[in-house]
Structure formats: structure tokens, C-alpha cells
Amino acid sequence: MKKFFLRAFFLFVFGCYLLPCLAAQQLPKPSGFVNDFAKVLKVQDAEAVESLAAAIKEKTGAELALVTVESFAPYASIDEFSLALAEVWGVGERGKDNGVLLVLAMSEREVKIEVGYGLEGAIPDSVAGRILDTVVIPAFRQGDFSGGLREGCNAIAAYVAKEKGLDLAELDLSDTLIRDSGSDSFTSIIIPIIIVVFLYIFILRHSVFWRGLRTGGSVLRSGGFGSGSSFGRSGGRGFGGFSGGSFGGGGASRRF
């Protein structure tokens, strides 16, 4: 019986390591900042976003990627797919984690803004959601996928530029991109913080780990998601010229 459980344990550990690797091997390879695998972008829009992403990279170091795919399969959700894509490609500078992706999955009709750790101040989840709701989705509902993605990237770039203290005119961007997608209010910031704090306290008070700490027991700790997986990278750098940034699942996703 002991041998059976030992073998089952090793198979489980091996499976946990192997399955993500196999899934990652099915991810497409980037050829630049813009990767239109679903063929929905107009040439002029793709070129405009590519130029904008290059300018953002040059002036701030941040890396903006636009990706369209027919489907996010075999991943279970666009959140899992975009996070895996961001990590394996290594979007953003290594150590600064200042990457952001705008991902569209046509078959599932879902879109996601995936934000690296280093840009969560410029684009918190609430801002990412408003960019999708006010800029991207309205265009999608009019059948203008190319225009919606271009304007979504413009809005993302505007928030990055604002945080870095750049004049938006330097990037041919307008302040209306920020005003139209809204700004954080005190309520929208403080309420999620309060909820997270109470949930954290509740979980700690009712967990085995909490009881172990109270009784002087030891707790084994391991790194969480978004700790900077290097699978698929070479020498700490990402695919396609990206720099090896890490992500933690920040951002927002929407169906349309």
C-alpha cells in the first residue's frame, strides 16, 4: 500500500510539472509587438499599434503586446491562456515586470487585458475593465474588431505614459483616452481593499496554518503564481524580442 501511494504521489508531481509544459508548447510564437493570428486586424491598425508599442518601449521600457487567436484552447479560460502567454513570451523587462497584453479570442468571443506586476499602478484591474467596457467592447459590438483593438492599445499606452510622466502628444495620443475610460474613485479603490483584508483575516483565522502558528508549529511556504516562470525562455529573455517580465494575473477580461 505504501508503494502504491508513493507511486501515485510521484505521478501527481510529474503531472503537475509536465502538463503546463505541454500546454506551453502549444502556445504560438511572437514575431513582434503585434501578433494577429486570427487575422482580424487591418494593415494600417496593426502598423499603428506596432509603432506605438515600439515608442512606449523606447520611452518607458514598458512592453505592450497585442495578440489575436482563433481560440484559447486547450486552456480552460482566456485568463489562463493570457497569463501563460505573457509568462512564456516574457513580455516586459525582467525584474521590472512592466509588460501588458491585450488578447482577443475570436471563437469564445472574449478579450483580456493582462497586466504585469510593474504596471499594476498605472493600470489597476478597475482601469483595465473600464478600458474594455468603454473603448474596446463598444467597437466590437459594431463589428469593428480592428478599430477596437487599436483604440484599446491607445488607451493602455496613454495610462502607461501618464504614470511615467510623458506628454501624451509625444506619442500622438490624446488626454480623452484617459478621460473617456474613467478614473479611479476613492470608493472603487477602498472597497476592494477592505474586502481583501477581511477575507485574508477570515481565511487565516480558520486555516490549519493559523492554528499551527498559534501553537508554535512550523509552516512550509512556497511561491505563488506569477513568480516568474522561465519555461520557454533563453538566458532569462522572452520570445520574439520581449525581455522576460513576470505576471500575476492582474487585469480584466470580458465577453462580448
Backbone hydrogen bonds, N-H to C=O, Kabsch-Sander energy under -0.5 kcal/mol:
donor,donor_aa,acceptor,acceptor_aa,energy
5,F,1,M,-2.2
6,L,2,K,-2.1
7,R,3,K,-2.7
8,A,4,F,-2.5
9,F,5,F,-2.2
10,F,6,L,-2.1
11,L,7,R,-2.5
12,F,8,A,-2.2
13,V,9,F,-2.5
14,F,10,F,-2.6
15,G,11,L,-2.5
16,C,12,F,-2.3
17,Y,13,V,-1.4
18,L,14,F,-3.0
19,L,15,G,-2.5
21,C,17,Y,-1.0
22,L,18,L,-2.5
23,A,19,L,-2.5
24,A,20,P,-2.5
25,Q,21,C,-1.7
26,Q,22,L,-0.6
26,Q,23,A,-1.2
27,L,24,A,-1.5
35,N,33,F,-0.5
35,N,66,L,-2.9
37,F,35,N,-1.3
37,F,68,T,-1.4
38,A,68,T,-0.5
39,K,36,D,-1.0
46,A,42,K,-2.6
47,E,43,V,-2.4
48,A,44,Q,-1.8
49,V,45,D,-2.4
50,E,46,A,-2.3
51,S,47,E,-2.2
52,L,48,A,-2.3
53,A,49,V,-2.9
54,A,50,E,-2.0
55,A,51,S,-2.1
56,I,52,L,-2.6
57,K,53,A,-2.3
58,E,54,A,-2.2
59,K,55,A,-2.5
60,T,56,I,-2.4
61,G,56,I,-0.9
61,G,57,K,-1.2
62,A,56,I,-0.6
63,E,98,N,-2.0
64,L,62,A,-0.5
65,A,100,V,-2.6
66,L,33,F,-2.6
67,V,102,L,-2.8
68,T,35,N,-2.3
69,V,104,L,-2.7
75,Y,72,F,-1.8
81,F,77,S,-2.1
82,S,78,I,-2.9
83,L,79,D,-1.9
84,A,80,E,-2.3
85,L,81,F,-2.8
86,A,82,S,-2.6
87,E,83,L,-2.3
88,V,84,A,-2.8
89,W,85,L,-2.5
90,G,86,A,-1.5
91,V,86,A,-1.5
94,R,243,S,-0.8
96,K,93,E,-1.3
97,D,93,E,-3.0
99,G,97,D,-0.6
100,V,63,E,-2.2
101,L,114,E,-2.6
102,L,65,A,-2.4
103,V,101,L,-0.5
103,V,112,K,-3.1
104,L,67,V,-2.5
105,A,110,E,-2.9
106,M,69,V,-2.4
106,M,104,L,-0.6
107,S,70,E,-3.2
109,R,105,A,-0.8
110,E,105,A,-1.9
111,V,254,R,-2.6
112,K,103,V,-2.6
113,I,252,A,-3.0
114,E,101,L,-2.5
114,E,112,K,-0.6
115,V,113,I,-0.5
115,V,250,G,-2.4
116,G,99,G,-3.0
117,Y,246,S,-1.0
118,G,97,D,-2.1
119,L,97,D,-0.6
119,L,116,G,-1.7
120,E,117,Y,-1.3
123,I,119,L,-3.1
128,A,124,P,-2.4
129,G,125,D,-2.4
130,R,126,S,-1.9
131,I,127,V,-2.5
132,L,128,A,-1.8
133,D,129,G,-2.6
134,T,130,R,-2.8
135,V,131,I,-1.9
136,V,131,I,-1.8
137,I,132,L,-3.2
139,A,135,V,-0.6
140,F,136,V,-2.0
141,R,137,I,-2.5
142,Q,138,P,-0.6
142,Q,139,A,-0.9
143,G,140,F,-2.2
144,D,139,A,-2.5
145,F,143,G,-1.2
148,G,144,D,-2.0
149,L,145,F,-2.2
150,R,146,S,-2.1
151,E,147,G,-2.6
152,G,148,G,-2.0
153,C,149,L,-2.3
154,N,150,R,-2.1
155,A,151,E,-2.4
156,I,152,G,-2.3
157,A,153,C,-2.7
158,A,154,N,-2.0
159,Y,155,A,-1.9
160,V,156,I,-2.1
161,A,157,A,-2.8
162,K,158,A,-2.4
163,E,159,Y,-2.1
164,K,160,V,-1.8
165,G,162,K,-1.2
166,L,161,A,-2.7
168,L,166,L,-0.5
170,E,167,D,-1.8
171,L,168,L,-1.4
172,D,169,A,-1.4
173,L,168,L,-2.6
177,L,174,S,-1.4
178,I,175,D,-1.1
179,R,175,D,-2.1
180,D,176,T,-3.2
181,S,177,L,-0.8
182,G,179,R,-1.1
189,I,185,S,-1.1
190,I,186,F,-2.9
191,I,187,T,-2.1
193,I,189,I,-1.2
194,I,190,I,-2.4
195,I,191,I,-2.4
196,V,192,P,-2.5
197,V,193,I,-2.4
198,F,194,I,-2.4
199,L,195,I,-2.5
200,Y,196,V,-2.6
201,I,197,V,-2.4
202,F,198,F,-2.6
203,I,199,L,-2.7
204,L,200,Y,-2.3
205,R,201,I,-2.4
206,H,202,F,-1.2
207,S,204,L,-1.1
211,R,207,S,-1.8
212,G,208,V,-2.6
213,L,209,F,-2.3
214,R,210,W,-2.2
215,T,211,R,-1.6
216,G,213,L,-1.1
217,G,212,G,-3.6
227,S,224,G,-0.6
233,R,230,S,-2.0
234,S,237,R,-1.7
235,G,233,R,-0.5
237,R,234,S,-1.4
238,G,242,F,-1.1
239,F,89,W,-0.6
241,G,238,G,-0.6
242,F,239,F,-2.3
244,G,90,G,-3.9
245,G,90,G,-1.2
245,G,92,G,-1.1
248,G,115,V,-0.6
250,G,115,V,-0.7
252,A,113,I,-1.6
254,R,111,V,-2.6
256,F,109,R,-1.9
